[in-house]
Amino acid sequence: MDSAAGSPQVGTSTVTTASKAETITSQSSGSLSPPTFLHDLQSRIDIAVRESTHAETLHAYDIGVMATLESMKKYWAHRSNNLHISVSEKRIFRRETERLDMLLAEAREETQKSDKALEAKLRAVERLRRGLGEEIRCGFRRRNSK
C-alpha cells in the first residue's frame, strides 16, 4: 500500500513541477522586454565579425590565386626562352604567358576589390564597436546618476 500511495505522490509532484515550469516559462516570456540597443549592437557586431572573417578568407584566396598565376607565368616565360625547343613551342609558351598576363590582371583587380570589401567590413566592425562602447559608457553614466 505504501508503494501505491507513493506512486500518486510522485505523479502529482511531477505534474506540479511541470506546471511550475510552464508558469515560470510563461511569466518569463511575458516579461521579456524587446531587444535593447546594446543587444542589437552586440548581434550586429557578431554578424559583422563573421562577414569580415569571410571577406578575409576571400581576400586570402584571391592572393593565393594571384601568386599561383604569377608562378605559372614565370614558368611559361622561362620555358619560352629555352633554346632547345621549337619555334612553334615557343609561340605556344608566349601565347600562354600572354593569357596568364590577362588572368593575372583580372586576379589583381579581384584582389583589389576584395581588399576594399575587407576594409569596408573592418570599418563597419569598428564603427559598431565604438557604438557599443558609447552605449556601455552611457549606460554606466545613467546607473551612476541614479
Beta strands, then each sheet from edge to edge (+ up, - down):
end
